[in-house]
Amino acid sequence: MSDYNNLSEDELESVIAQAQQTLIEKKNNRRKEVIAEIKALAASINLTVDIIDDTKKHPSKNAKIAAKYRNPQDSSQTWSGRGLTPKWMQALLTSGYNKNDLEI
């Protein structure tokens, strides 16, 4: 191993990036090996297995939805248009505002 204290910041970042890439490749190779072993073991007793790839990123179910409406009197109050109508929105609608007037 080299002495990392003598490397510049750019050189250290390059070493780290290379190490991270190597680690990802090793993990992927190990994963493929284990999957092949599982399939071989299952085939040896006349079973088939389906591997579900859970490594892919799925959008979060709790992802924040962008605001669609804003209170013109208090810009900190926003609403995505989903769920119950907030009280500030109900008050504005009953006072004569149109929903389209409140769109962002």
Biopython code that builds the backbone (N, CA, C, O; Angstrom):
import numpy as np
from Bio.PDB.StructureBuilder import StructureBuilder

atoms = [
    (1, "MET", "N", (0.841, -1.184, 0.000)),
    (1, "MET", "CA", (0.000, 0.000, 0.000)),
    (1, "MET", "C", (0.885, 1.245, 0.000)),
    (1, "MET", "O", (1.967, 1.290, 0.586)),
    (2, "SER", "N", (0.362, 2.239, -0.685)),
    (2, "SER", "CA", (1.111, 3.488, -0.735)),
    (2, "SER", "C", (0.748, 4.350, 0.461)),
    (2, "SER", "O", (-0.231, 4.097, 1.162)),
    (3, "ASP", "N", (1.559, 5.371, 0.675)),
    (3, "ASP", "CA", (1.318, 6.294, 1.777)),
    (3, "ASP", "C", (0.323, 7.351, 1.307)),
    (3, "ASP", "O", (0.665, 8.191, 0.475)),
    (4, "TYR", "N", (-0.880, 7.322, 1.817)),
    (4, "TYR", "CA", (-1.927, 8.224, 1.366)),
    (4, "TYR", "C", (-1.686, 9.665, 1.802)),
    (4, "TYR", "O", (-2.260, 10.586, 1.222)),
    (5, "ASN", "N", (-0.857, 9.872, 2.801)),
    (5, "ASN", "CA", (-0.571, 11.230, 3.267)),
    (5, "ASN", "C", (0.162, 12.048, 2.217)),
    (5, "ASN", "O", (0.097, 13.277, 2.239)),
    (6, "ASN", "N", (0.855, 11.392, 1.299)),
    (6, "ASN", "CA", (1.624, 12.096, 0.278)),
    (6, "ASN", "C", (0.802, 12.392, -0.971)),
    (6, "ASN", "O", (1.304, 13.041, -1.888)),
    (7, "LEU", "N", (-0.438, 11.936, -1.031)),
    (7, "LEU", "CA", (-1.273, 12.152, -2.207)),
    (7, "LEU", "C", (-2.028, 13.478, -2.098)),
    (7, "LEU", "O", (-2.363, 13.930, -1.003)),
    (8, "SER", "N", (-2.286, 14.086, -3.250)),
    (8, "SER", "CA", (-3.086, 15.312, -3.267)),
    (8, "SER", "C", (-4.556, 14.943, -3.066)),
    (8, "SER", "O", (-4.924, 13.769, -3.093)),
    (9, "GLU", "N", (-5.382, 15.959, -2.864)),
    (9, "GLU", "CA", (-6.815, 15.707, -2.676)),
    (9, "GLU", "C", (-7.413, 15.046, -3.912)),
    (9, "GLU", "O", (-8.205, 14.110, -3.799)),
    (10, "ASP", "N", (-7.032, 15.537, -5.099)),
    (10, "ASP", "CA", (-7.552, 14.951, -6.337)),
    (10, "ASP", "C", (-7.125, 13.498, -6.482)),
    (10, "ASP", "O", (-7.916, 12.653, -6.902)),
    (11, "GLU", "N", (-5.880, 13.208, -6.136)),
    (11, "GLU", "CA", (-5.384, 11.831, -6.229)),
    (11, "GLU", "C", (-6.119, 10.930, -5.240)),
    (11, "GLU", "O", (-6.466, 9.794, -5.565)),
    (12, "LEU", "N", (-6.355, 11.441, -4.031)),
    (12, "LEU", "CA", (-7.094, 10.657, -3.033)),
    (12, "LEU", "C", (-8.524, 10.380, -3.501)),
    (12, "LEU", "O", (-9.021, 9.263, -3.357)),
    (13, "GLU", "N", (-9.183, 11.396, -4.060)),
    (13, "GLU", "CA", (-10.540, 11.195, -4.561)),
    (13, "GLU", "C", (-10.559, 10.170, -5.686)),
    (13, "GLU", "O", (-11.500, 9.384, -5.795)),
    (14, "SER", "N", (-9.530, 10.173, -6.520)),
    (14, "SER", "CA", (-9.434, 9.197, -7.605)),
    (14, "SER", "C", (-9.255, 7.786, -7.045)),
    (14, "SER", "O", (-9.887, 6.841, -7.517)),
    (15, "VAL", "N", (-8.395, 7.651, -6.042)),
    (15, "VAL", "CA", (-8.169, 6.340, -5.414)),
    (15, "VAL", "C", (-9.466, 5.838, -4.781)),
    (15, "VAL", "O", (-9.811, 4.664, -4.907)),
    (16, "ILE", "N", (-10.179, 6.732, -4.100)),
    (16, "ILE", "CA", (-11.436, 6.353, -3.452)),
    (16, "ILE", "C", (-12.465, 5.924, -4.494)),
    (16, "ILE", "O", (-13.146, 4.915, -4.312)),
    (17, "ALA", "N", (-12.582, 6.681, -5.581)),
    (17, "ALA", "CA", (-13.544, 6.346, -6.636)),
    (17, "ALA", "C", (-13.217, 4.994, -7.255)),
    (17, "ALA", "O", (-14.117, 4.194, -7.513)),
    (18, "GLN", "N", (-11.933, 4.734, -7.494)),
    (18, "GLN", "CA", (-11.527, 3.444, -8.060)),
    (18, "GLN", "C", (-11.835, 2.311, -7.087)),
    (18, "GLN", "O", (-12.301, 1.246, -7.492)),
    (19, "ALA", "N", (-11.573, 2.546, -5.801)),
    (19, "ALA", "CA", (-11.835, 1.519, -4.792)),
    (19, "ALA", "C", (-13.335, 1.237, -4.691)),
    (19, "ALA", "O", (-13.745, 0.083, -4.570)),
    (20, "GLN", "N", (-14.147, 2.283, -4.741)),
    (20, "GLN", "CA", (-15.596, 2.088, -4.674)),
    (20, "GLN", "C", (-16.095, 1.313, -5.888)),
    (20, "GLN", "O", (-16.956, 0.443, -5.755)),
    (21, "GLN", "N", (-15.566, 1.617, -7.065)),
    (21, "GLN", "CA", (-15.970, 0.906, -8.278)),
    (21, "GLN", "C", (-15.561, -0.563, -8.199)),
    (21, "GLN", "O", (-16.332, -1.447, -8.572)),
    (22, "THR", "N", (-14.351, -0.819, -7.715)),
    (22, "THR", "CA", (-13.874, -2.198, -7.560)),
    (22, "THR", "C", (-14.756, -2.958, -6.574)),
    (22, "THR", "O", (-15.086, -4.122, -6.804)),
    (23, "LEU", "N", (-15.136, -2.307, -5.482)),
    (23, "LEU", "CA", (-15.998, -2.939, -4.481)),
    (23, "LEU", "C", (-17.363, -3.283, -5.076)),
    (23, "LEU", "O", (-17.889, -4.368, -4.828)),
    (24, "ILE", "N", (-17.933, -2.379, -5.850)),
    (24, "ILE", "CA", (-19.224, -2.637, -6.493)),
    (24, "ILE", "C", (-19.119, -3.838, -7.424)),
    (24, "ILE", "O", (-19.991, -4.707, -7.425)),
    (25, "GLU", "N", (-18.043, -3.887, -8.222)),
    (25, "GLU", "CA", (-17.849, -5.001, -9.152)),
    (25, "GLU", "C", (-17.702, -6.322, -8.409)),
    (25, "GLU", "O", (-18.266, -7.335, -8.823)),
    (26, "LYS", "N", (-16.939, -6.316, -7.302)),
    (26, "LYS", "CA", (-16.751, -7.545, -6.522)),
    (26, "LYS", "C", (-18.072, -8.012, -5.916)),
    (26, "LYS", "O", (-18.364, -9.208, -5.919)),
    (27, "LYS", "N", (-18.870, -7.085, -5.400)),
    (27, "LYS", "CA", (-20.165, -7.449, -4.821)),
    (27, "LYS", "C", (-21.088, -8.021, -5.890)),
    (27, "LYS", "O", (-21.784, -9.008, -5.651)),
    (28, "ASN", "N", (-21.093, -7.399, -7.075)),
    (28, "ASN", "CA", (-21.938, -7.900, -8.165)),
    (28, "ASN", "C", (-21.504, -9.292, -8.604)),
    (28, "ASN", "O", (-22.344, -10.157, -8.850)),
    (29, "ASN", "N", (-20.184, -9.511, -8.704)),
    (29, "ASN", "CA", (-19.679, -10.833, -9.085)),
    (29, "ASN", "C", (-20.048, -11.877, -8.036)),
    (29, "ASN", "O", (-20.464, -12.982, -8.385)),
    (30, "ARG", "N", (-19.904, -11.544, -6.769)),
    (30, "ARG", "CA", (-20.246, -12.477, -5.690)),
    (30, "ARG", "C", (-21.741, -12.795, -5.723)),
    (30, "ARG", "O", (-22.146, -13.941, -5.525)),
    (31, "ARG", "N", (-22.546, -11.777, -5.974)),
    (31, "ARG", "CA", (-23.991, -11.970, -6.050)),
    (31, "ARG", "C", (-24.339, -12.943, -7.174)),
    (31, "ARG", "O", (-25.160, -13.841, -6.990)),
    (32, "LYS", "N", (-23.711, -12.761, -8.342)),
    (32, "LYS", "CA", (-23.956, -13.658, -9.473)),
    (32, "LYS", "C", (-23.540, -15.087, -9.139)),
    (32, "LYS", "O", (-24.229, -16.038, -9.507)),
    (33, "GLU", "N", (-22.405, -15.240, -8.435)),
    (33, "GLU", "CA", (-21.937, -16.573, -8.045)),
    (33, "GLU", "C", (-22.941, -17.243, -7.106)),
    (33, "GLU", "O", (-23.269, -18.417, -7.276)),
    (34, "VAL", "N", (-23.421, -16.498, -6.126)),
    (34, "VAL", "CA", (-24.367, -17.057, -5.153)),
    (34, "VAL", "C", (-25.679, -17.437, -5.842)),
    (34, "VAL", "O", (-26.250, -18.487, -5.548)),
    (35, "ILE", "N", (-26.155, -16.595, -6.749)),
    (35, "ILE", "CA", (-27.385, -16.911, -7.484)),
    (35, "ILE", "C", (-27.201, -18.182, -8.301)),
    (35, "ILE", "O", (-28.094, -19.029, -8.345)),
    (36, "ALA", "N", (-26.048, -18.318, -8.947)),
    (36, "ALA", "CA", (-25.778, -19.527, -9.733)),
    (36, "ALA", "C", (-25.753, -20.761, -8.833)),
    (36, "ALA", "O", (-26.270, -21.813, -9.211)),
    (37, "GLU", "N", (-25.153, -20.640, -7.634)),
    (37, "GLU", "CA", (-25.119, -21.758, -6.685)),
    (37, "GLU", "C", (-26.538, -22.136, -6.248)),
    (37, "GLU", "O", (-26.877, -23.317, -6.178)),
    (38, "ILE", "N", (-27.352, -21.137, -5.959)),
    (38, "ILE", "CA", (-28.730, -21.399, -5.531)),
    (38, "ILE", "C", (-29.499, -22.125, -6.625)),
    (38, "ILE", "O", (-30.202, -23.100, -6.357)),
    (39, "LYS", "N", (-29.363, -21.648, -7.861)),
    (39, "LYS", "CA", (-30.068, -22.283, -8.971)),
    (39, "LYS", "C", (-29.577, -23.710, -9.193)),
    (39, "LYS", "O", (-30.373, -24.599, -9.498)),
    (40, "ALA", "N", (-28.266, -23.937, -9.042)),
    (40, "ALA", "CA", (-27.718, -25.282, -9.217)),
    (40, "ALA", "C", (-28.234, -26.221, -8.130)),
    (40, "ALA", "O", (-28.601, -27.360, -8.419)),
    (41, "LEU", "N", (-28.263, -25.753, -6.887)),
    (41, "LEU", "CA", (-28.788, -26.573, -5.792)),
    (41, "LEU", "C", (-30.265, -26.895, -6.013)),
    (41, "LEU", "O", (-30.695, -28.029, -5.807)),
    (42, "ALA", "N", (-31.030, -25.904, -6.429)),
    (42, "ALA", "CA", (-32.455, -26.137, -6.677)),
    (42, "ALA", "C", (-32.647, -27.127, -7.815)),
    (42, "ALA", "O", (-33.506, -28.005, -7.734)),
    (43, "ALA", "N", (-31.862, -26.996, -8.866)),
    (43, "ALA", "CA", (-31.976, -27.904, -10.010)),
    (43, "ALA", "C", (-31.601, -29.327, -9.621)),
    (43, "ALA", "O", (-32.124, -30.284, -10.193)),
    (44, "SER", "N", (-30.701, -29.476, -8.654)),
    (44, "SER", "CA", (-30.274, -30.814, -8.244)),
    (44, "SER", "C", (-31.400, -31.602, -7.579)),
    (44, "SER", "O", (-31.337, -32.829, -7.505)),
    (45, "ILE", "N", (-32.425, -30.907, -7.097)),
    (45, "ILE", "CA", (-33.579, -31.601, -6.510)),
    (45, "ILE", "C", (-34.853, -31.296, -7.313)),
    (45, "ILE", "O", (-35.964, -31.333, -6.784)),
    (46, "ASN", "N", (-34.659, -30.998, -8.592)),
    (46, "ASN", "CA", (-35.754, -30.768, -9.537)),
    (46, "ASN", "C", (-36.683, -29.613, -9.149)),
    (46, "ASN", "O", (-37.901, -29.705, -9.302)),
    (47, "LEU", "N", (-36.105, -28.554, -8.658)),
    (47, "LEU", "CA", (-36.862, -27.341, -8.356)),
    (47, "LEU", "C", (-36.359, -26.214, -9.249)),
    (47, "LEU", "O", (-35.210, -26.214, -9.691)),
    (48, "THR", "N", (-37.228, -25.274, -9.499)),
    (48, "THR", "CA", (-36.792, -24.059, -10.183)),
    (48, "THR", "C", (-37.016, -22.889, -9.242)),
    (48, "THR", "O", (-37.962, -22.883, -8.455)),
    (49, "VAL", "N", (-36.159, -21.923, -9.329)),
    (49, "VAL", "CA", (-36.284, -20.740, -8.480)),
    (49, "VAL", "C", (-36.282, -19.496, -9.356)),
    (49, "VAL", "O", (-35.601, -19.435, -10.380)),
    (50, "ASP", "N", (-37.045, -18.525, -8.936)),
    (50, "ASP", "CA", (-37.028, -17.214, -9.572)),
    (50, "ASP", "C", (-36.360, -16.254, -8.601)),
    (50, "ASP", "O", (-36.773, -16.133, -7.448)),
    (51, "ILE", "N", (-35.344, -15.586, -9.067)),
    (51, "ILE", "CA", (-34.636, -14.618, -8.236)),
    (51, "ILE", "C", (-35.278, -13.254, -8.458)),
    (51, "ILE", "O", (-35.358, -12.770, -9.587)),
    (52, "ILE", "N", (-35.724, -12.653, -7.389)),
    (52, "ILE", "CA", (-36.313, -11.319, -7.462)),
    (52, "ILE", "C", (-35.198, -10.316, -7.216)),
    (52, "ILE", "O", (-34.573, -10.312, -6.156)),
    (53, "ASP", "N", (-34.959, -9.472, -8.202)),
    (53, "ASP", "CA", (-33.878, -8.491, -8.104)),
    (53, "ASP", "C", (-34.372, -7.283, -7.325)),
    (53, "ASP", "O", (-35.055, -6.415, -7.867)),
    (54, "ASP", "N", (-34.019, -7.239, -6.055)),
    (54, "ASP", "CA", (-34.449, -6.149, -5.188)),
    (54, "ASP", "C", (-33.392, -5.055, -5.100)),
    (54, "ASP", "O", (-33.505, -4.150, -4.273)),
    (55, "THR", "N", (-32.367, -5.131, -5.944)),
    (55, "THR", "CA", (-31.306, -4.129, -5.883)),
    (55, "THR", "C", (-31.650, -2.882, -6.674)),
    (55, "THR", "O", (-30.985, -1.857, -6.525)),
    (56, "LYS", "N", (-32.674, -2.946, -7.511)),
    (56, "LYS", "CA", (-33.066, -1.782, -8.299)),
    (56, "LYS", "C", (-33.815, -0.803, -7.413)),
    (56, "LYS", "O", (-34.588, -1.191, -6.536)),
    (57, "LYS", "N", (-33.573, 0.445, -7.657)),
    (57, "LYS", "CA", (-34.218, 1.493, -6.867)),
    (57, "LYS", "C", (-35.674, 1.632, -7.292)),
    (57, "LYS", "O", (-35.992, 1.717, -8.478)),
    (58, "HIS", "N", (-36.537, 1.654, -6.301)),
    (58, "HIS", "CA", (-37.957, 1.857, -6.540)),
    (58, "HIS", "C", (-38.325, 3.220, -5.975)),
    (58, "HIS", "O", (-37.794, 3.622, -4.939)),
    (59, "PRO", "N", (-39.216, 3.928, -6.631)),
    (59, "PRO", "CA", (-39.621, 5.211, -6.067)),
    (59, "PRO", "C", (-40.282, 4.993, -4.713)),
    (59, "PRO", "O", (-41.056, 4.055, -4.523)),
    (60, "SER", "N", (-39.973, 5.846, -3.813)),
    (60, "SER", "CA", (-40.511, 5.730, -2.466)),
    (60, "SER", "C", (-42.010, 5.992, -2.464)),
    (60, "SER", "O", (-42.490, 6.914, -3.123)),
    (61, "LYS", "N", (-42.740, 5.178, -1.721)),
    (61, "LYS", "CA", (-44.177, 5.394, -1.606)),
    (61, "LYS", "C", (-44.461, 6.665, -0.817)),
    (61, "LYS", "O", (-45.526, 7.267, -0.958)),
    (62, "ASN", "N", (-43.516, 7.067, 0.006)),
    (62, "ASN", "CA", (-43.710, 8.243, 0.839)),
    (62, "ASN", "C", (-42.986, 9.461, 0.278)),
    (62, "ASN", "O", (-42.675, 10.395, 1.018)),
    (63, "ALA", "N", (-42.719, 9.455, -1.018)),
    (63, "ALA", "CA", (-42.030, 10.586, -1.624)),
    (63, "ALA", "C", (-42.907, 11.827, -1.522)),
    (63, "ALA", "O", (-44.125, 11.757, -1.685)),
    (64, "LYS", "N", (-42.279, 12.946, -1.255)),
    (64, "LYS", "CA", (-43.016, 14.190, -1.097)),
    (64, "LYS", "C", (-43.567, 14.630, -2.446)),
    (64, "LYS", "O", (-42.850, 14.657, -3.447)),
    (65, "ILE", "N", (-44.825, 14.968, -2.455)),
    (65, "ILE", "CA", (-45.509, 15.427, -3.662)),
    (65, "ILE", "C", (-45.353, 16.945, -3.750)),
    (65, "ILE", "O", (-45.474, 17.648, -2.747)),
    (66, "ALA", "N", (-45.087, 17.437, -4.945)),
    (66, "ALA", "CA", (-44.921, 18.876, -5.137)),
    (66, "ALA", "C", (-46.230, 19.605, -4.856)),
    (66, "ALA", "O", (-47.317, 19.100, -5.139)),
    (67, "ALA", "N", (-46.103, 20.790, -4.300)),
    (67, "ALA", "CA", (-47.277, 21.597, -3.990)),
    (67, "ALA", "C", (-47.934, 22.080, -5.275)),
    (67, "ALA", "O", (-47.258, 22.448, -6.236)),
    (68, "LYS", "N", (-49.248, 22.073, -5.275)),
    (68, "LYS", "CA", (-50.011, 22.515, -6.443)),
    (68, "LYS", "C", (-50.722, 23.840, -6.164)),
    (68, "LYS", "O", (-50.993, 24.612, -7.084)),
    (69, "TYR", "N", (-51.019, 24.096, -4.892)),
    (69, "TYR", "CA", (-51.743, 25.302, -4.502)),
    (69, "TYR", "C", (-50.972, 26.027, -3.400)),
    (69, "TYR", "O", (-50.312, 25.403, -2.569)),
    (70, "ARG", "N", (-51.070, 27.379, -3.410)),
    (70, "ARG", "CA", (-50.399, 28.188, -2.386)),
    (70, "ARG", "C", (-51.368, 29.262, -1.901)),
    (70, "ARG", "O", (-52.131, 29.834, -2.679)),
    (71, "ASN", "N", (-51.315, 29.516, -0.602)),
    (71, "ASN", "CA", (-52.125, 30.563, 0.000)),
    (71, "ASN", "C", (-51.512, 31.914, -0.384)),
    (71, "ASN", "O", (-50.355, 32.166, -0.047)),
    (72, "PRO", "N", (-52.246, 32.790, -1.076)),
    (72, "PRO", "CA", (-51.674, 34.077, -1.478)),
    (72, "PRO", "C", (-51.416, 35.006, -0.291)),
    (72, "PRO", "O", (-50.633, 35.949, -0.402)),
    (73, "GLN", "N", (-52.064, 34.746, 0.832)),
    (73, "GLN", "CA", (-51.884, 35.581, 2.014)),
    (73, "GLN", "C", (-50.740, 35.088, 2.899)),
    (73, "GLN", "O", (-50.202, 35.854, 3.697)),
    (74, "ASP", "N", (-50.366, 33.813, 2.762)),
    (74, "ASP", "CA", (-49.275, 33.225, 3.548)),
    (74, "ASP", "C", (-48.596, 32.172, 2.682)),
    (74, "ASP", "O", (-49.059, 31.035, 2.596)),
    (75, "SER", "N", (-47.496, 32.557, 2.040)),
    (75, "SER", "CA", (-46.853, 31.674, 1.058)),
    (75, "SER", "C", (-46.250, 30.415, 1.679)),
    (75, "SER", "O", (-45.843, 29.508, 0.954)),
    (76, "SER", "N", (-46.186, 30.347, 3.009)),
    (76, "SER", "CA", (-45.667, 29.126, 3.639)),
    (76, "SER", "C", (-46.716, 28.014, 3.640)),
    (76, "SER", "O", (-46.389, 26.850, 3.870)),
    (77, "GLN", "N", (-47.969, 28.369, 3.385)),
    (77, "GLN", "CA", (-49.054, 27.388, 3.367)),
    (77, "GLN", "C", (-49.273, 26.904, 1.939)),
    (77, "GLN", "O", (-49.689, 27.662, 1.063)),
    (78, "THR", "N", (-48.982, 25.622, 1.729)),
    (78, "THR", "CA", (-49.163, 25.020, 0.409)),
    (78, "THR", "C", (-49.939, 23.722, 0.560)),
    (78, "THR", "O", (-50.088, 23.185, 1.657)),
    (79, "TRP", "N", (-50.428, 23.236, -0.573)),
    (79, "TRP", "CA", (-51.185, 21.984, -0.588)),
    (79, "TRP", "C", (-50.944, 21.295, -1.912)),
    (79, "TRP", "O", (-50.925, 21.939, -2.961)),
    (80, "SER", "N", (-50.758, 19.976, -1.866)),
    (80, "SER", "CA", (-50.473, 19.191, -3.072)),
    (80, "SER", "C", (-51.729, 18.891, -3.887)),
    (80, "SER", "O", (-51.635, 18.484, -5.045)),
    (81, "GLY", "N", (-52.889, 19.088, -3.295)),
    (81, "GLY", "CA", (-54.129, 18.752, -3.978)),
    (81, "GLY", "C", (-54.615, 17.359, -3.635)),
    (81, "GLY", "O", (-55.650, 16.913, -4.132)),
    (82, "ARG", "N", (-53.872, 16.675, -2.788)),
    (82, "ARG", "CA", (-54.250, 15.322, -2.368)),
    (82, "ARG", "C", (-54.694, 15.344, -0.916)),
    (82, "ARG", "O", (-54.223, 16.154, -0.118)),
    (83, "GLY", "N", (-55.595, 14.454, -0.594)),
    (83, "GLY", "CA", (-56.052, 14.364, 0.786)),
    (83, "GLY", "C", (-57.119, 15.414, 1.083)),
    (83, "GLY", "O", (-57.708, 16.001, 0.175)),
    (84, "LEU", "N", (-57.351, 15.635, 2.367)),
    (84, "LEU", "CA", (-58.366, 16.598, 2.784)),
    (84, "LEU", "C", (-57.935, 18.017, 2.429)),
    (84, "LEU", "O", (-56.752, 18.354, 2.479)),
    (85, "THR", "N", (-58.905, 18.830, 2.076)),
    (85, "THR", "CA", (-58.629, 20.234, 1.773)),
    (85, "THR", "C", (-58.275, 20.953, 3.071)),
    (85, "THR", "O", (-59.025, 20.872, 4.044)),
    (86, "PRO", "N", (-57.136, 21.658, 3.099)),
    (86, "PRO", "CA", (-56.756, 22.352, 4.337)),
    (86, "PRO", "C", (-57.732, 23.493, 4.667)),
    (86, "PRO", "O", (-58.427, 24.012, 3.794)),
    (87, "LYS", "N", (-57.761, 23.857, 5.930)),
    (87, "LYS", "CA", (-58.705, 24.883, 6.393)),
    (87, "LYS", "C", (-58.467, 26.219, 5.713)),
    (87, "LYS", "O", (-59.425, 26.924, 5.393)),
    (88, "TRP", "N", (-57.205, 26.586, 5.483)),
    (88, "TRP", "CA", (-56.929, 27.865, 4.831)),
    (88, "TRP", "C", (-57.509, 27.877, 3.417)),
    (88, "TRP", "O", (-57.987, 28.908, 2.944)),
    (89, "MET", "N", (-57.462, 26.723, 2.747)),
    (89, "MET", "CA", (-57.998, 26.618, 1.382)),
    (89, "MET", "C", (-59.521, 26.708, 1.420)),
    (89, "MET", "O", (-60.123, 27.401, 0.600)),
    (90, "GLN", "N", (-60.142, 26.017, 2.361)),
    (90, "GLN", "CA", (-61.599, 26.066, 2.496)),
    (90, "GLN", "C", (-62.064, 27.499, 2.765)),
    (90, "GLN", "O", (-63.055, 27.958, 2.198)),
    (91, "ALA", "N", (-61.333, 28.196, 3.638)),
    (91, "ALA", "CA", (-61.703, 29.573, 3.978)),
    (91, "ALA", "C", (-61.599, 30.480, 2.756)),
    (91, "ALA", "O", (-62.470, 31.320, 2.529)),
    (92, "LEU", "N", (-60.541, 30.315, 1.972)),
    (92, "LEU", "CA", (-60.376, 31.143, 0.776)),
    (92, "LEU", "C", (-61.452, 30.837, -0.264)),
    (92, "LEU", "O", (-61.959, 31.747, -0.921)),
    (93, "LEU", "N", (-61.799, 29.564, -0.415)),
    (93, "LEU", "CA", (-62.821, 29.186, -1.392)),
    (93, "LEU", "C", (-64.192, 29.744, -1.006)),
    (93, "LEU", "O", (-64.951, 30.182, -1.870)),
    (94, "THR", "N", (-64.508, 29.729, 0.293)),
    (94, "THR", "CA", (-65.805, 30.264, 0.732)),
    (94, "THR", "C", (-65.824, 31.790, 0.672)),
    (94, "THR", "O", (-66.896, 32.391, 0.597)),
    (95, "SER", "N", (-64.645, 32.424, 0.704)),
    (95, "SER", "CA", (-64.600, 33.889, 0.639)),
    (95, "SER", "C", (-64.586, 34.408, -0.797)),
    (95, "SER", "O", (-64.512, 35.617, -1.018)),
    (96, "GLY", "N", (-64.655, 33.502, -1.776)),
    (96, "GLY", "CA", (-64.787, 33.952, -3.154)),
    (96, "GLY", "C", (-63.637, 33.592, -4.075)),
    (96, "GLY", "O", (-63.736, 33.802, -5.284)),
    (97, "TYR", "N", (-62.557, 33.061, -3.543)),
    (97, "TYR", "CA", (-61.448, 32.643, -4.407)),
    (97, "TYR", "C", (-61.855, 31.418, -5.217)),
    (97, "TYR", "O", (-62.681, 30.615, -4.784)),
    (98, "ASN", "N", (-61.270, 31.293, -6.382)),
    (98, "ASN", "CA", (-61.452, 30.120, -7.227)),
    (98, "ASN", "C", (-60.220, 29.233, -7.038)),
    (98, "ASN", "O", (-59.125, 29.737, -6.789)),
    (99, "LYS", "N", (-60.392, 27.937, -7.153)),
    (99, "LYS", "CA", (-59.265, 27.013, -6.990)),
    (99, "LYS", "C", (-58.139, 27.340, -7.980)),
    (99, "LYS", "O", (-56.960, 27.227, -7.646)),
    (100, "ASN", "N", (-58.511, 27.742, -9.187)),
    (100, "ASN", "CA", (-57.513, 28.080, -10.207)),
    (100, "ASN", "C", (-56.684, 29.299, -9.812)),
    (100, "ASN", "O", (-55.530, 29.424, -10.222)),
    (101, "ASP", "N", (-57.269, 30.201, -9.017)),
    (101, "ASP", "CA", (-56.548, 31.393, -8.566)),
    (101, "ASP", "C", (-55.413, 31.033, -7.615)),
    (101, "ASP", "O", (-54.456, 31.794, -7.470)),
    (102, "LEU", "N", (-55.517, 29.890, -6.977)),
    (102, "LEU", "CA", (-54.546, 29.502, -5.952)),
    (102, "LEU", "C", (-53.457, 28.580, -6.481)),
    (102, "LEU", "O", (-52.542, 28.216, -5.742)),
    (103, "GLU", "N", (-53.546, 28.199, -7.752)),
    (103, "GLU", "CA", (-52.534, 27.299, -8.321)),
    (103, "GLU", "C", (-51.180, 27.982, -8.377)),
    (103, "GLU", "O", (-51.074, 29.192, -8.576)),
    (104, "ILE", "N", (-50.158, 27.178, -8.196)),
    (104, "ILE", "CA", (-48.783, 27.703, -8.244)),
    (104, "ILE", "C", (-48.336, 27.791, -9.683)),
    (104, "ILE", "O", (-47.210, 28.207, -9.956)),
]
sb = StructureBuilder()
sb.init_structure("model")
sb.init_model(0)
sb.init_chain("A")
sb.init_seg("    ")
for serial, (resi, resn, name, xyz) in enumerate(atoms, 1):
    if name == "N":
        sb.init_residue(resn, " ", resi, " ")
    sb.init_atom(name, np.array(xyz, "f"), 0.0, 1.0, " ", f" {name:<3s}", serial, name[0])
structure = sb.get_structure()
